[in-house]
Amino acid sequence: MGWLSFDLDGTLADWPFRRVVRPWLEPFLAQPEVRRALREEYLRRLAQGSPAAFDWGDIQRTVAQRLDLNFPDLERLLGEVELHPSLLYPEVLSAVRSLRALGYRIAVATNGLARYQRVLLDRLGLPYDRLLAPDLTQTIKPNPSFWSSLDGAAALLVHVGDLLSQDVWGAQQAGILAVWVWREMPPDWRRTPPAERARRPDVEEVVAAQLRIELEEHGLAPHLRPQGLPRPDYVVADLGELVGLLEMGVGA
């Protein structure tokens, strides 16, 4: 067996960094000038393709100096604030344990910096074998080289993520099997067997609609936007369905 890589936010956990940090930032985000400055700084860095686009602490320090603000220290906050186990999606721990029992090695592949995400992963008790993050890989998803450190005898077989523009498209560019986790999947899609969903006649329409939403929210620079529609190899509603697919031999 080889590597399975998983996005973190929206795939393994319910955006823990955002949920932990946001309450402390609300007094600042309520000010339109501050909110605008934070997003502009993020987009400026992202347009450069820089891993620093996801260095939330440094973005805040830059804006704080410009606007004479005093943001909370993020690394200290992550280490001290109470984390509820429900930040992990309900099936994740059992699914990851099942996948490791099948012989897969687990990589967490996140655009959040390791110095922030490692604290969250360890405190949430998620078992994993390697962390891929911009400050370790020196690049960001969807760049195919993001996964290059997993080359070798234990090849990367599958990448699993919720973002079409980063996870699915990036995996496809890297020649990796792409599994899209669509946790808001409607009932009619759920009735379709997971192994058959990517072949549904309406898959392009659904992917196009979801991609538009993502690009509006995340503001990816033109050179990071998918050329054409990303096409997931498989679509699952949760990681329990992924375990079922891999037990059937998908990706072998």
C-alpha positions as CSV (number, residue, x, y, z in Angstrom):
1,M,0.0,0.0,0.0
2,G,1.1,3.6,-0.5
3,W,0.1,7.1,0.5
4,L,-3.3,8.6,0.8
5,S,-3.2,12.4,1.2
6,F,-6.1,14.4,2.7
7,D,-6.9,18.0,2.8
8,L,-7.6,19.3,6.3
9,D,-10.2,22.1,6.3
10,G,-13.6,20.9,5.0
11,T,-12.3,17.3,4.6
12,L,-11.0,16.0,7.9
13,A,-12.1,18.9,10.1
14,D,-14.7,21.6,10.2
15,W,-12.2,24.5,9.5
16,P,-10.7,24.4,13.0
17,F,-8.3,27.3,12.6
18,R,-11.2,29.5,11.4
19,R,-13.5,28.4,14.1
20,V,-10.9,28.8,16.9
21,V,-9.5,32.1,15.8
22,R,-12.4,33.9,14.4
23,P,-14.2,34.8,17.7
24,W,-11.0,36.5,18.8
25,L,-10.8,38.5,15.5
26,E,-14.5,39.5,15.4
27,P,-13.9,43.0,16.9
28,F,-11.3,43.7,14.1
29,L,-13.3,42.0,11.3
30,A,-16.3,44.2,12.2
31,Q,-14.3,47.1,11.0
32,P,-14.7,47.3,7.1
33,E,-11.2,48.9,6.7
34,V,-9.5,46.1,8.7
35,R,-11.4,43.3,6.9
36,R,-10.6,44.8,3.5
37,A,-6.9,45.2,4.4
38,L,-6.6,41.6,5.5
39,R,-8.2,40.3,2.3
40,E,-6.2,42.6,0.1
41,E,-2.9,41.4,1.7
42,Y,-4.0,37.8,1.3
43,L,-4.9,38.3,-2.4
44,R,-1.6,40.2,-3.0
45,R,0.4,37.3,-1.7
46,L,-1.7,34.7,-3.5
47,A,-1.3,36.5,-6.8
48,Q,2.5,35.9,-6.4
49,G,1.9,32.2,-5.7
50,S,3.7,32.7,-2.4
51,P,3.3,30.3,0.5
52,A,3.2,33.5,2.6
53,A,-0.4,33.9,1.4
54,F,-1.3,31.3,4.1
55,D,0.8,32.8,6.8
56,W,-2.1,34.2,8.8
57,G,0.1,35.5,11.6
58,D,2.4,37.4,9.3
59,I,-0.6,38.8,7.3
60,Q,-2.1,40.1,10.5
61,R,1.3,41.5,11.6
62,T,1.6,43.3,8.3
63,V,-1.9,44.8,8.5
64,A,-1.5,45.6,12.2
65,Q,1.6,47.7,11.5
66,R,-0.1,49.5,8.7
67,L,-3.3,50.3,10.7
68,D,-1.7,50.4,14.2
69,L,-3.6,47.4,15.6
70,N,-2.9,44.8,18.2
71,F,-4.1,41.3,17.0
72,P,-3.9,38.3,19.3
73,D,-0.8,36.1,18.9
74,L,-2.0,33.2,16.8
75,E,0.5,30.5,17.8
76,R,-0.1,31.1,21.5
77,L,-3.8,31.2,21.0
78,L,-3.9,27.8,19.2
79,G,-1.9,26.2,21.9
80,E,-4.1,27.6,24.7
81,V,-7.7,27.7,23.5
82,E,-10.0,24.9,24.2
83,L,-10.6,22.6,21.2
84,H,-13.7,20.6,21.0
85,P,-13.4,17.1,19.5
86,S,-16.4,17.8,17.2
87,L,-14.1,20.0,15.1
88,L,-13.2,16.6,13.4
89,Y,-16.0,15.3,11.3
90,P,-17.8,12.4,13.1
91,E,-16.5,9.6,10.9
92,V,-12.9,10.8,10.4
93,L,-11.1,9.1,13.3
94,S,-12.6,5.7,12.6
95,A,-12.1,6.0,8.8
96,V,-8.4,7.0,9.2
97,R,-7.8,4.1,11.6
98,S,-9.5,1.7,9.1
99,L,-7.3,3.0,6.3
100,R,-4.2,2.6,8.3
101,A,-5.3,-0.9,9.2
102,L,-5.5,-1.6,5.5
103,G,-1.9,-0.6,5.2
104,Y,-2.1,3.0,3.8
105,R,0.1,5.7,5.0
106,I,-1.7,9.0,5.8
107,A,-0.5,12.4,4.7
108,V,-2.3,15.6,5.7
109,A,-2.0,18.0,2.7
110,T,-3.0,21.5,3.7
111,N,-2.4,25.1,2.5
112,G,-2.3,26.2,6.1
113,L,1.3,26.5,7.5
114,A,2.7,23.6,9.4
115,R,3.4,25.7,12.5
116,Y,-0.3,26.4,12.8
117,Q,-1.9,23.2,11.5
118,R,0.4,20.8,13.4
119,V,-0.7,22.2,16.7
120,L,-4.4,21.7,15.7
121,L,-3.8,18.2,14.4
122,D,-1.9,17.0,17.5
123,R,-4.4,18.5,19.9
124,L,-7.3,17.0,18.0
125,G,-5.6,13.6,18.2
126,L,-5.7,12.8,14.5
127,P,-3.2,10.1,13.5
128,Y,-1.1,10.8,10.4
129,D,2.3,9.9,9.0
130,R,3.4,13.1,7.3
131,L,2.3,16.7,7.0
132,L,2.5,18.6,3.7
133,A,2.2,22.4,4.1
134,P,3.5,25.4,2.3
135,D,6.3,26.2,4.7
136,L,7.5,22.6,4.2
137,T,6.9,22.1,0.5
138,Q,7.7,25.7,-0.5
139,T,4.7,25.7,-2.7
140,I,0.9,25.6,-2.4
141,K,-2.0,23.5,-3.7
142,P,-2.9,23.3,-6.6
143,N,0.8,23.3,-7.7
144,P,1.6,19.6,-8.6
145,S,4.9,19.8,-6.9
146,F,3.1,20.2,-3.6
147,W,3.0,16.4,-3.4
148,S,6.5,15.6,-4.8
149,S,8.0,14.7,-1.4
150,L,5.8,11.6,-1.4
151,D,7.4,10.1,-4.4
152,G,9.3,6.9,-4.0
153,A,8.6,3.3,-3.2
154,A,5.4,4.0,-1.3
155,A,3.8,6.0,-4.1
156,L,0.9,8.4,-3.6
157,L,-2.2,6.7,-4.8
158,V,-5.1,9.1,-3.9
159,H,-5.7,12.7,-2.8
160,V,-8.9,13.5,-1.0
161,G,-10.3,17.0,-0.6
162,D,-13.3,19.2,-0.7
163,L,-12.0,22.0,-3.0
164,L,-12.3,21.4,-6.7
165,S,-10.0,24.3,-7.5
166,Q,-7.2,23.2,-5.2
167,D,-7.6,19.5,-4.3
168,V,-9.2,17.9,-7.4
169,W,-7.4,20.1,-10.0
170,G,-4.1,19.9,-8.2
171,A,-4.2,16.2,-7.9
172,Q,-5.1,15.8,-11.5
173,Q,-2.2,18.0,-12.5
174,A,0.1,15.8,-10.4
175,G,-1.2,12.6,-12.0
176,I,-2.9,11.5,-8.7
177,L,-6.3,9.9,-8.4
178,A,-8.7,12.7,-7.2
179,V,-11.5,12.1,-4.7
180,W,-13.9,15.0,-4.1
181,V,-15.5,15.1,-0.7
182,W,-18.8,16.8,-1.1
183,R,-20.3,16.9,2.4
184,E,-23.4,18.9,1.3
185,M,-24.2,16.3,-1.3
186,P,-28.0,16.3,-2.0
187,P,-30.1,13.2,-1.5
188,D,-30.4,12.2,-5.1
189,W,-26.6,12.1,-5.4
190,R,-26.3,10.1,-2.2
191,R,-28.6,7.5,-3.7
192,T,-26.1,7.0,-6.5
193,P,-23.4,4.4,-5.6
194,P,-20.1,6.2,-4.8
195,A,-18.3,4.3,-7.5
196,E,-20.7,5.6,-10.2
197,R,-21.2,9.3,-9.1
198,A,-18.4,10.8,-11.2
199,R,-20.1,9.3,-14.3
200,R,-23.5,10.9,-13.7
201,P,-24.8,13.0,-16.6
202,D,-25.1,16.1,-14.5
203,V,-21.6,15.9,-13.0
204,E,-20.2,18.7,-15.2
205,E,-23.1,21.0,-14.3
206,V,-22.6,20.4,-10.6
207,V,-18.8,20.8,-10.7
208,A,-19.1,24.0,-12.7
209,A,-21.5,25.5,-10.1
210,Q,-19.4,24.5,-7.1
211,L,-16.3,25.8,-8.8
212,R,-17.8,29.2,-9.3
213,I,-18.7,29.4,-5.6
214,E,-15.1,28.4,-4.6
215,L,-13.4,30.9,-6.9
216,E,-15.6,33.7,-5.6
217,E,-14.8,32.8,-2.0
218,H,-11.1,32.1,-2.3
219,G,-10.2,34.6,-4.9
220,L,-7.6,32.5,-6.6
221,A,-5.2,34.4,-8.9
222,P,-5.6,33.7,-12.6
223,H,-2.5,31.4,-12.8
224,L,-3.9,29.3,-10.0
225,R,-7.4,28.8,-11.5
226,P,-8.2,25.5,-13.2
227,Q,-7.9,25.4,-17.0
228,G,-11.2,23.8,-17.8
229,L,-13.4,21.9,-15.4
230,P,-11.7,19.7,-12.7
231,R,-13.0,16.2,-13.0
232,P,-13.0,14.1,-9.8
233,D,-12.3,10.4,-10.3
234,Y,-14.7,9.7,-7.4
235,V,-17.2,11.7,-5.4
236,V,-17.9,10.8,-1.7
237,A,-20.1,12.3,0.9
238,D,-17.7,11.4,3.7
239,L,-14.7,9.3,4.5
240,G,-16.7,6.3,5.4
241,E,-17.7,6.0,1.7
242,L,-14.0,6.4,0.8
243,V,-13.1,3.4,3.0
244,G,-15.7,1.4,1.2
245,L,-14.3,2.4,-2.2
246,L,-10.7,1.5,-1.2
247,E,-11.9,-1.8,0.2
248,M,-13.3,-2.5,-3.2
249,G,-9.9,-2.0,-4.7
250,V,-10.2,1.6,-6.1
251,G,-6.7,3.1,-6.6
252,A,-4.9,-0.2,-6.3
